[in-house]
Amino acid sequence: MAAQYAISGTTAKGIASSVEQVVAEGGLGPGEALPPVRRLADELGVGAGTVATAYKELRQRGIVVTRGRGGTVVAQAPAVGARRPPRVPQGVRDLAGGHPDPAFLPVLLPPERVDPVNGSHRASPRLAGLEELARAWFARDGVPDGQVTFAHGALDCMARLLSVELKPGDTVAVEDPGFHHLLDLVPALGLRMASVAVDDEGIRPEALRGALRAGARALVCSPRGQSPMGGCFSAERRAELLEVLGAYPEVLVVEDDHNAEIAGAASYALASGGLARWAQVRTVSKHLGIDLRWAALACDATTLARHEGRMLLTSGWVSHVLQETVERTMSDAGTRVLVGRAELAYTERRDALVRELGVHGIGAHGASGLNVWVPVRDESAVVNGLRSRGWWVAAGARFRIATPTAVRITTATLEAADAVRLASDFAGVLGESEATYGG
C-alpha cells in the first residue's frame, strides 16, 4: 500500500477505484500529483503496465490529467464527488461569479395550475408555442431554424452532442482562455482538448487551423459574449473561420450563444455559414434567470437525430411546466423591455471598467458580454491584493490551458463610480506586486 497517497489495489480497476475514492474524499486535491507510474507499481507490487492502465482509465473519466514531464495530476474539477464553487469571503464585493445583475432579471411567470399528465410527453416533447418562439429567436440572427429542439441547459446539450458524436480519446477544439465548466466537461467525457487561442474577435483562424490539422473532430466556441475574454466575431473574422472550416466538412461546430440577448454585440454566427455539421445552443439563464434550466438547439439534420435519439433514451423531454414558464416569460412585453435595458447597462458597465483601467495604463479585454479579462503577471498576488481592498475577482487559471496569466472580473453589477474605484485599487495592487516581486 502507498501510505502517502492511501492508494491500494492489485489490478488496474482496483487502483483506479482507490484513486477515485481518495480524490472524492479530498485526500488529493485539484492539481496535486499522483505517484509516478513505476514508483507506485513498486510500492503496490504490480507491473508498471497495470498502473499505466489505471491512470489511463482515470484520464478517460476526467479525474486526472497528464501534463507531460509534470506527471499525472488531479483535474481542476475532477468528475467525482460533490464539488461546489469556492465560498466568497465575507465583507468583499463579489465580481468573480459571472452572474447577471438580479435587478435586470424578471419575475418568472409559471402556469397558474398544472394538470396531471396522462402517460408521458415522449410523443410531443416540445410545446408548439415555445418551439415557434425558439425558431424566431434563431431566425432573427440568420441562424437556420429548420431543425430545432430543446435541452436542459447549455452544458447538458453540449455534453450530449459531444458524447454521441465522438468516442473517448477523440479531440475537441476549445477556446483558450475559455468557459471553465466546458474545460472540465470535455475531459470528464473522456475526450482530449486542443486549445485554440482567442482575441477580441473570438477564436483566431491560424490557431483553429492548427487544432484541426492535429485531428480535432469537433469545435466548441462562442460567437459573442465569450467567457472569460469577451470576444465577439466580426464579419471579417467569421469569413476567415468559415474558410478554415471549409477544408474540414466532417468536423462538428458547436456554437454556445448563451449571451444572445445581452452580449451587446451583433451576431456573426458560423451556424449561418452553410456548414455541413453545425449546432448553435442558446439559453435564457443570463437574461431570464438561473432557475430556467432550458436551452434551445438549432442544428443540421444529422446532429438533431443523434441528439434526439440520446435524449429519448435518457431524460426523454424537458419539463413542460418549465417550457411553459419560459414561453410565458419570453413573451411578456415587460420582460422584453427589461432585457433591453439590461443589455445597455451591461455594455456601459463593461466599457466603463475597460476605460478606467486604461486610464491607469492597464490593458484589458471586454468587447462583449458580462466580463472583463485583465492580463497580469501574478494571478494570486492580484486576487489576494484586491481581496484586501474589498474586491473578489476570479483567478484566470481556471479558464486557461496554455494562454498567459490573467484575472476575470464580472462587471454586471459594477456601476461607473465603482469602476473608477476598482481601477484605482487594481493599479495600487499592481504597484505593490511589482515592489514585492521586483517588477
MIFINU-376351 format. One record per residue (C-alpha): residue in three letters; x, y, z. Coordinates in steps of 0.25 Angstrom, whole numbers, plus 5000, padded with zeros to 4 digits. Layout:
residues N
+-----+------+-------+------+
!  aa ! east ! north !   up !
+-----+------+-------+------+
! ALA !    X !     Y !    Z !
...
+-----+------+-------+------+
This chain:
residues 439
+-----+------+-------+------+
!  aa ! east ! north !   up !
+-----+------+-------+------+
! MET ! 5000 !  5000 ! 5000 !
! ALA ! 5005 !  5014 ! 4997 !
! ALA ! 5003 !  5021 ! 5010 !
! GLN ! 5006 !  5035 ! 5006 !
! TYR ! 4994 !  5035 ! 4996 !
! ALA ! 4986 !  5024 ! 5002 !
! ILE ! 4985 !  5017 ! 4988 !
! SER ! 4983 !  5002 ! 4988 !
! GLY ! 4980 !  4991 ! 4979 !
! THR ! 4986 !  4980 ! 4971 !
! THR ! 4978 !  4981 ! 4958 !
! ALA ! 4976 !  4993 ! 4949 !
! LYS ! 4962 !  4995 ! 4952 !
! GLY ! 4965 !  4993 ! 4967 !
! ILE ! 4976 !  5004 ! 4967 !
! ALA ! 4967 !  5013 ! 4959 !
! SER ! 4956 !  5012 ! 4969 !
! SER ! 4965 !  5014 ! 4980 !
! VAL ! 4970 !  5027 ! 4974 !
! GLU ! 4956 !  5031 ! 4971 !
! GLN ! 4952 !  5029 ! 4985 !
! VAL ! 4964 !  5037 ! 4990 !
! VAL ! 4960 !  5049 ! 4981 !
! ALA ! 4945 !  5048 ! 4985 !
! GLU ! 4949 !  5049 ! 5000 !
! GLY ! 4958 !  5061 ! 4998 !
! GLY ! 4971 !  5053 ! 5000 !
! LEU ! 4977 !  5058 ! 4987 !
! GLY ! 4972 !  5072 ! 4982 !
! PRO ! 4972 !  5078 ! 4969 !
! GLY ! 4986 !  5080 ! 4963 !
! GLU ! 4992 !  5070 ! 4973 !
! ALA ! 5001 !  5060 ! 4967 !
! LEU ! 4999 !  5045 ! 4967 !
! PRO ! 5012 !  5036 ! 4969 !
! PRO ! 5020 !  5033 ! 4956 !
! VAL ! 5016 !  5020 ! 4950 !
! ARG ! 5028 !  5012 ! 4953 !
! ARG ! 5029 !  5016 ! 4967 !
! LEU ! 5014 !  5013 ! 4970 !
! ALA ! 5016 !  5000 ! 4963 !
! ASP ! 5028 !  4996 ! 4972 !
! GLU ! 5020 !  5000 ! 4985 !
! LEU ! 5008 !  4992 ! 4981 !
! GLY ! 5016 !  4980 ! 4976 !
! VAL ! 5009 !  4981 ! 4962 !
! GLY ! 5014 !  4983 ! 4948 !
! ALA ! 5016 !  4997 ! 4942 !
! GLY ! 5006 !  4994 ! 4931 !
! THR ! 4996 !  4991 ! 4942 !
! VAL ! 4997 !  5005 ! 4948 !
! ALA ! 4998 !  5011 ! 4934 !
! THR ! 4985 !  5005 ! 4930 !
! ALA ! 4979 !  5010 ! 4943 !
! TYR ! 4984 !  5024 ! 4940 !
! LYS ! 4978 !  5023 ! 4926 !
! GLU ! 4965 !  5020 ! 4932 !
! LEU ! 4965 !  5031 ! 4941 !
! ARG ! 4969 !  5041 ! 4930 !
! GLN ! 4957 !  5036 ! 4921 !
! ARG ! 4948 !  5038 ! 4933 !
! GLY ! 4952 !  5053 ! 4935 !
! ILE ! 4958 !  5050 ! 4949 !
! VAL ! 4973 !  5053 ! 4945 !
! VAL ! 4980 !  5059 ! 4934 !
! THR ! 4995 !  5057 ! 4929 !
! ARG ! 5004 !  5069 ! 4928 !
! GLY ! 5016 !  5063 ! 4920 !
! ARG ! 5028 !  5064 ! 4929 !
! GLY ! 5019 !  5070 ! 4940 !
! GLY ! 5013 !  5056 ! 4942 !
! THR ! 4999 !  5052 ! 4945 !
! VAL ! 4991 !  5061 ! 4954 !
! VAL ! 4977 !  5062 ! 4959 !
! ALA ! 4968 !  5070 ! 4949 !
! GLN ! 4964 !  5084 ! 4953 !
! ALA ! 4949 !  5079 ! 4954 !
! PRO ! 4950 !  5064 ! 4955 !
! ALA ! 4938 !  5057 ! 4951 !
! VAL ! 4935 !  5051 ! 4964 !
! GLY ! 4930 !  5056 ! 4977 !
! ALA ! 4921 !  5067 ! 4981 !
! ARG ! 4929 !  5079 ! 4978 !
! ARG ! 4924 !  5093 ! 4980 !
! PRO ! 4929 !  5107 ! 4976 !
! PRO ! 4938 !  5114 ! 4986 !
! ARG ! 4931 !  5122 ! 4996 !
! VAL ! 4932 !  5137 ! 4995 !
! PRO ! 4939 !  5143 ! 5007 !
! GLN ! 4931 !  5152 ! 5016 !
! GLY ! 4932 !  5167 ! 5014 !
! VAL ! 4936 !  5167 ! 5000 !
! ARG ! 4929 !  5171 ! 4987 !
! ASP ! 4927 !  5158 ! 4978 !
! LEU ! 4932 !  5161 ! 4964 !
! ALA ! 4936 !  5146 ! 4961 !
! GLY ! 4924 !  5138 ! 4958 !
! GLY ! 4920 !  5142 ! 4944 !
! HIS ! 4905 !  5145 ! 4948 !
! PRO ! 4896 !  5155 ! 4943 !
! ASP ! 4890 !  5167 ! 4952 !
! PRO ! 4878 !  5162 ! 4959 !
! ALA ! 4872 !  5176 ! 4957 !
! PHE ! 4870 !  5172 ! 4942 !
! LEU ! 4864 !  5159 ! 4944 !
! PRO ! 4849 !  5158 ! 4942 !
! VAL ! 4839 !  5151 ! 4952 !
! LEU ! 4837 !  5138 ! 4945 !
! LEU ! 4823 !  5134 ! 4940 !
! PRO ! 4820 !  5120 ! 4943 !
! PRO ! 4806 !  5114 ! 4939 !
! GLU ! 4795 !  5116 ! 4950 !
! ARG ! 4791 !  5102 ! 4950 !
! VAL ! 4798 !  5089 ! 4946 !
! ASP ! 4788 !  5078 ! 4942 !
! PRO ! 4792 !  5063 ! 4943 !
! VAL ! 4799 !  5057 ! 4931 !
! ASN ! 4793 !  5044 ! 4925 !
! GLY ! 4805 !  5036 ! 4921 !
! SER ! 4817 !  5043 ! 4916 !
! HIS ! 4822 !  5054 ! 4907 !
! ARG ! 4831 !  5046 ! 4899 !
! ALA ! 4822 !  5047 ! 4887 !
! SER ! 4821 !  5062 ! 4888 !
! PRO ! 4833 !  5067 ! 4895 !
! ARG ! 4833 !  5081 ! 4891 !
! LEU ! 4822 !  5091 ! 4894 !
! ALA ! 4818 !  5097 ! 4880 !
! GLY ! 4817 !  5112 ! 4885 !
! LEU ! 4831 !  5111 ! 4891 !
! GLU ! 4837 !  5104 ! 4878 !
! GLU ! 4831 !  5115 ! 4870 !
! LEU ! 4838 !  5125 ! 4879 !
! ALA ! 4851 !  5118 ! 4878 !
! ARG ! 4851 !  5117 ! 4863 !
! ALA ! 4848 !  5132 ! 4862 !
! TRP ! 4859 !  5135 ! 4872 !
! PHE ! 4869 !  5127 ! 4863 !
! ALA ! 4864 !  5133 ! 4850 !
! ARG ! 4865 !  5147 ! 4855 !
! ASP ! 4880 !  5146 ! 4855 !
! GLY ! 4881 !  5138 ! 4842 !
! VAL ! 4883 !  5124 ! 4848 !
! PRO ! 4875 !  5113 ! 4840 !
! ASP ! 4863 !  5109 ! 4848 !
! GLY ! 4858 !  5097 ! 4840 !
! GLN ! 4863 !  5087 ! 4851 !
! VAL ! 4861 !  5092 ! 4866 !
! THR ! 4860 !  5084 ! 4879 !
! PHE ! 4861 !  5087 ! 4894 !
! ALA ! 4871 !  5082 ! 4905 !
! HIS ! 4873 !  5084 ! 4920 !
! GLY ! 4883 !  5096 ! 4919 !
! ALA ! 4895 !  5098 ! 4910 !
! LEU ! 4905 !  5089 ! 4917 !
! ASP ! 4895 !  5078 ! 4917 !
! CYS ! 4893 !  5080 ! 4902 !
! MET ! 4908 !  5081 ! 4899 !
! ALA ! 4911 !  5068 ! 4907 !
! ARG ! 4900 !  5060 ! 4899 !
! LEU ! 4905 !  5066 ! 4885 !
! LEU ! 4920 !  5062 ! 4888 !
! SER ! 4916 !  5049 ! 4894 !
! VAL ! 4908 !  5044 ! 4883 !
! GLU ! 4918 !  5050 ! 4872 !
! LEU ! 4931 !  5046 ! 4878 !
! LYS ! 4938 !  5034 ! 4885 !
! PRO ! 4947 !  5034 ! 4897 !
! GLY ! 4961 !  5039 ! 4893 !
! ASP ! 4956 !  5048 ! 4881 !
! THR ! 4960 !  5062 ! 4882 !
! VAL ! 4951 !  5075 ! 4883 !
! ALA ! 4956 !  5089 ! 4880 !
! VAL ! 4953 !  5098 ! 4891 !
! GLU ! 4955 !  5113 ! 4893 !
! ASP ! 4967 !  5117 ! 4901 !
! PRO ! 4964 !  5124 ! 4910 !
! GLY ! 4950 !  5118 ! 4911 !
! PHE ! 4938 !  5114 ! 4919 !
! HIS ! 4943 !  5107 ! 4931 !
! HIS ! 4931 !  5098 ! 4932 !
! LEU ! 4934 !  5093 ! 4918 !
! LEU ! 4948 !  5091 ! 4921 !
! ASP ! 4944 !  5082 ! 4932 !
! LEU ! 4933 !  5075 ! 4924 !
! VAL ! 4942 !  5071 ! 4912 !
! PRO ! 4952 !  5062 ! 4920 !
! ALA ! 4940 !  5057 ! 4928 !
! LEU ! 4935 !  5051 ! 4915 !
! GLY ! 4948 !  5044 ! 4913 !
! LEU ! 4952 !  5054 ! 4901 !
! ARG ! 4964 !  5061 ! 4899 !
! MET ! 4965 !  5077 ! 4897 !
! ALA ! 4972 !  5085 ! 4887 !
! SER ! 4974 !  5099 ! 4891 !
! VAL ! 4970 !  5110 ! 4881 !
! ALA ! 4975 !  5124 ! 4884 !
! VAL ! 4965 !  5135 ! 4886 !
! ASP ! 4966 !  5150 ! 4884 !
! ASP ! 4955 !  5161 ! 4884 !
! GLU ! 4949 !  5156 ! 4871 !
! GLY ! 4948 !  5141 ! 4876 !
! ILE ! 4956 !  5129 ! 4872 !
! ARG ! 4968 !  5132 ! 4863 !
! PRO ! 4968 !  5126 ! 4850 !
! GLU ! 4982 !  5121 ! 4850 !
! ALA ! 4980 !  5114 ! 4864 !
! LEU ! 4967 !  5107 ! 4859 !
! ARG ! 4975 !  5102 ! 4846 !
! GLY ! 4986 !  5096 ! 4855 !
! ALA ! 4975 !  5089 ! 4864 !
! LEU ! 4968 !  5083 ! 4852 !
! ARG ! 4981 !  5079 ! 4846 !
! ALA ! 4984 !  5072 ! 4859 !
! GLY ! 4972 !  5064 ! 4858 !
! ALA ! 4961 !  5071 ! 4865 !
! ARG ! 4947 !  5065 ! 4862 !
! ALA ! 4939 !  5076 ! 4868 !
! LEU ! 4940 !  5091 ! 4871 !
! VAL ! 4932 !  5098 ! 4883 !
! CYS ! 4933 !  5113 ! 4882 !
! SER ! 4925 !  5125 ! 4886 !
! PRO ! 4921 !  5135 ! 4875 !
! ARG ! 4919 !  5147 ! 4885 !
! GLY ! 4920 !  5149 ! 4900 !
! GLN ! 4931 !  5139 ! 4900 !
! SER ! 4935 !  5135 ! 4915 !
! PRO ! 4945 !  5140 ! 4920 !
! MET ! 4951 !  5149 ! 4910 !
! GLY ! 4938 !  5155 ! 4904 !
! GLY ! 4942 !  5153 ! 4889 !
! CYS ! 4931 !  5154 ! 4878 !
! PHE ! 4932 !  5150 ! 4864 !
! SER ! 4933 !  5161 ! 4853 !
! ALA ! 4928 !  5159 ! 4839 !
! GLU ! 4943 !  5158 ! 4835 !
! ARG ! 4946 !  5148 ! 4846 !
! ARG ! 4934 !  5140 ! 4843 !
! ALA ! 4938 !  5139 ! 4828 !
! GLU ! 4952 !  5135 ! 4831 !
! LEU ! 4948 !  5124 ! 4841 !
! LEU ! 4938 !  5118 ! 4831 !
! GLU ! 4949 !  5118 ! 4820 !
! VAL ! 4957 !  5109 ! 4830 !
! LEU ! 4946 !  5100 ! 4834 !
! GLY ! 4942 !  5098 ! 4819 !
! ALA ! 4954 !  5089 ! 4818 !
! TYR ! 4948 !  5080 ! 4829 !
! PRO ! 4934 !  5077 ! 4826 !
! GLU ! 4933 !  5066 ! 4835 !
! VAL ! 4936 !  5074 ! 4848 !
! LEU ! 4924 !  5077 ! 4857 !
! VAL ! 4924 !  5092 ! 4860 !
! VAL ! 4916 !  5095 ! 4873 !
! GLU ! 4914 !  5110 ! 4876 !
! ASP ! 4910 !  5114 ! 4890 !
! ASP ! 4902 !  5127 ! 4889 !
! HIS ! 4898 !  5127 ! 4903 !
! ASN ! 4898 !  5143 ! 4904 !
! ALA ! 4890 !  5145 ! 4891 !
! GLU ! 4881 !  5155 ! 4897 !
! ILE ! 4891 !  5163 ! 4906 !
! ALA ! 4904 !  5162 ! 4899 !
! GLY ! 4904 !  5176 ! 4894 !
! ALA ! 4909 !  5171 ! 4880 !
! ALA ! 4903 !  5167 ! 4867 !
! SER ! 4902 !  5152 ! 4862 !
! TYR ! 4912 !  5147 ! 4852 !
! ALA ! 4909 !  5133 ! 4854 !
! LEU ! 4917 !  5121 ! 4848 !
! ALA ! 4904 !  5114 ! 4849 !
! SER ! 4898 !  5122 ! 4837 !
! GLY ! 4911 !  5120 ! 4828 !
! GLY ! 4906 !  5107 ! 4821 !
! LEU ! 4914 !  5097 ! 4829 !
! ALA ! 4911 !  5082 ! 4827 !
! ARG ! 4911 !  5079 ! 4842 !
! TRP ! 4907 !  5090 ! 4852 !
! ALA ! 4899 !  5093 ! 4864 !
! GLN ! 4896 !  5106 ! 4872 !
! VAL ! 4892 !  5106 ! 4886 !
! ARG ! 4884 !  5117 ! 4893 !
! THR ! 4880 !  5118 ! 4908 !
! VAL ! 4872 !  5128 ! 4916 !
! SER ! 4879 !  5127 ! 4929 !
! LYS ! 4887 !  5140 ! 4928 !
! HIS ! 4875 !  5149 ! 4924 !
! LEU ! 4863 !  5142 ! 4930 !
! GLY ! 4868 !  5135 ! 4942 !
! ILE ! 4877 !  5123 ! 4946 !
! ASP ! 4865 !  5114 ! 4950 !
! LEU ! 4861 !  5113 ! 4936 !
! ARG ! 4870 !  5101 ! 4932 !
! TRP ! 4865 !  5101 ! 4918 !
! ALA ! 4873 !  5102 ! 4905 !
! ALA ! 4869 !  5103 ! 4890 !
! LEU ! 4877 !  5096 ! 4880 !
! ALA ! 4877 !  5099 ! 4865 !
! CYS ! 4886 !  5089 ! 4856 !
! ASP ! 4887 !  5081 ! 4844 !
! ALA ! 4878 !  5068 ! 4842 !
! THR ! 4889 !  5058 ! 4846 !
! THR ! 4892 !  5065 ! 4858 !
! LEU ! 4878 !  5067 ! 4862 !
! ALA ! 4875 !  5052 ! 4860 !
! ARG ! 4887 !  5048 ! 4869 !
! HIS ! 4883 !  5058 ! 4880 !
! GLU ! 4868 !  5054 ! 4880 !
! GLY ! 4872 !  5039 ! 4880 !
! ARG ! 4880 !  5040 ! 4892 !
! MET ! 4870 !  5050 ! 4899 !
! LEU ! 4859 !  5040 ! 4897 !
! LEU ! 4867 !  5029 ! 4904 !
! THR ! 4871 !  5037 ! 4916 !
! SER ! 4862 !  5049 ! 4921 !
! GLY ! 4852 !  5048 ! 4910 !
! TRP ! 4848 !  5062 ! 4909 !
! VAL ! 4849 !  5076 ! 4916 !
! SER ! 4838 !  5078 ! 4927 !
! HIS ! 4826 !  5084 ! 4921 !
! VAL ! 4824 !  5093 ! 4933 !
! LEU ! 4838 !  5098 ! 4931 !
! GLN ! 4835 !  5100 ! 4916 !
! GLU ! 4822 !  5108 ! 4919 !
! THR ! 4829 !  5117 ! 4929 !
! VAL ! 4840 !  5120 ! 4919 !
! GLU ! 4829 !  5123 ! 4908 !
! ARG ! 4821 !  5132 ! 4917 !
! THR ! 4833 !  5139 ! 4921 !
! MET ! 4839 !  5141 ! 4908 !
! SER ! 4826 !  5146 ! 4902 !
! ASP ! 4824 !  5156 ! 4913 !
! ALA ! 4825 !  5171 ! 4908 !
! GLY ! 4830 !  5176 ! 4921 !
! THR ! 4841 !  5165 ! 4921 !
! ARG ! 4846 !  5169 ! 4907 !
! VAL ! 4847 !  5184 ! 4912 !
! LEU ! 4855 !  5179 ! 4924 !
! VAL ! 4864 !  5171 ! 4916 !
! GLY ! 4867 !  5182 ! 4906 !
! ARG ! 4871 !  5191 ! 4918 !
! ALA ! 4880 !  5180 ! 4923 !
! GLU ! 4888 !  5179 ! 4910 !
! LEU ! 4890 !  5194 ! 4910 !
! ALA ! 4894 !  5195 ! 4925 !
! TYR ! 4904 !  5183 ! 4923 !
! THR ! 4910 !  5189 ! 4912 !
! GLU ! 4912 !  5202 ! 4919 !
! ARG ! 4918 !  5196 ! 4931 !
! ARG ! 4927 !  5187 ! 4924 !
! ASP ! 4932 !  5198 ! 4915 !
! ALA ! 4934 !  5207 ! 4928 !
! LEU ! 4944 !  5197 ! 4935 !
! VAL ! 4952 !  5195 ! 4922 !
! ARG ! 4953 !  5210 ! 4920 !
! GLU ! 4956 !  5213 ! 4935 !
! LEU ! 4967 !  5202 ! 4935 !
! GLY ! 4973 !  5209 ! 4922 !
! VAL ! 4974 !  5222 ! 4930 !
! HIS ! 4984 !  5215 ! 4939 !
! GLY ! 4991 !  5208 ! 4927 !
! ILE ! 4985 !  5195 ! 4930 !
! GLY ! 4981 !  5187 ! 4917 !
! ALA ! 4968 !  5179 ! 4918 !
! HIS ! 4959 !  5171 ! 4909 !
! GLY ! 4944 !  5172 ! 4908 !
! ALA ! 4937 !  5174 ! 4895 !
! SER ! 4924 !  5168 ! 4899 !
! GLY ! 4917 !  5160 ! 4910 !
! LEU ! 4918 !  5161 ! 4925 !
! ASN ! 4933 !  5160 ! 4928 !
! VAL ! 4946 !  5167 ! 4926 !
! TRP ! 4959 !  5160 ! 4925 !
! VAL ! 4971 !  5166 ! 4930 !
! PRO ! 4985 !  5161 ! 4927 !
! VAL ! 4994 !  5161 ! 4940 !
! ARG ! 5007 !  5154 ! 4943 !
! ASP ! 5003 !  5148 ! 4956 !
! GLU ! 4989 !  5144 ! 4958 !
! SER ! 4990 !  5140 ! 4973 !
! ALA ! 4996 !  5154 ! 4976 !
! VAL ! 4985 !  5161 ! 4969 !
! VAL ! 4974 !  5153 ! 4974 !
! ASN ! 4979 !  5154 ! 4989 !
! GLY ! 4982 !  5169 ! 4987 !
! LEU ! 4969 !  5172 ! 4982 !
! ARG ! 4962 !  5164 ! 4993 !
! SER ! 4969 !  5172 ! 5004 !
! ARG ! 4963 !  5184 ! 4997 !
! GLY ! 4949 !  5179 ! 4997 !
! TRP ! 4948 !  5172 ! 4983 !
! TRP ! 4947 !  5158 ! 4980 !
! VAL ! 4951 !  5154 ! 4966 !
! ALA ! 4954 !  5141 ! 4959 !
! ALA ! 4968 !  5136 ! 4956 !
! GLY ! 4970 !  5133 ! 4942 !
! ALA ! 4976 !  5119 ! 4944 !
! ARG ! 4962 !  5112 ! 4944 !
! PHE ! 4959 !  5118 ! 4930 !
! ARG ! 4973 !  5115 ! 4923 !
! ILE ! 4980 !  5104 ! 4917 !
! ALA ! 4993 !  5110 ! 4910 !
! THR ! 4990 !  5125 ! 4910 !
! PRO ! 4997 !  5135 ! 4919 !
! THR ! 4992 !  5138 ! 4933 !
! ALA ! 4981 !  5148 ! 4936 !
! VAL ! 4968 !  5151 ! 4944 !
! ARG ! 4954 !  5151 ! 4941 !
! ILE ! 4945 !  5162 ! 4946 !
! THR ! 4930 !  5161 ! 4945 !
! THR ! 4924 !  5175 ! 4942 !
! ALA ! 4909 !  5172 ! 4942 !
! THR ! 4907 !  5179 ! 4955 !
! LEU ! 4918 !  5189 ! 4955 !
! GLU ! 4913 !  5204 ! 4953 !
! ALA ! 4922 !  5214 ! 4947 !
! ALA ! 4926 !  5220 ! 4960 !
! ASP ! 4930 !  5206 ! 4965 !
! ALA ! 4939 !  5204 ! 4953 !
! VAL ! 4947 !  5217 ! 4956 !
! ARG ! 4950 !  5212 ! 4970 !
! LEU ! 4953 !  5197 ! 4965 !
! ALA ! 4962 !  5202 ! 4955 !
! SER ! 4970 !  5211 ! 4965 !
! ASP ! 4971 !  5199 ! 4974 !
! PHE ! 4975 !  5190 ! 4963 !
! ALA ! 4987 !  5200 ! 4960 !
! GLY ! 4990 !  5200 ! 4974 !
! VAL ! 4991 !  5185 ! 4975 !
! LEU ! 5000 !  5184 ! 4963 !
! GLY ! 5009 !  5194 ! 4969 !
! GLU ! 5010 !  5186 ! 4982 !
! SER ! 5013 !  5174 ! 4974 !
! GLU ! 5024 !  5180 ! 4966 !
! ALA ! 5030 !  5185 ! 4978 !
! THR ! 5030 !  5171 ! 4985 !
! TYR ! 5034 !  5163 ! 4973 !
! GLY ! 5043 !  5172 ! 4966 !
! GLY ! 5035 !  5177 ! 4955 !
+-----+------+-------+------+
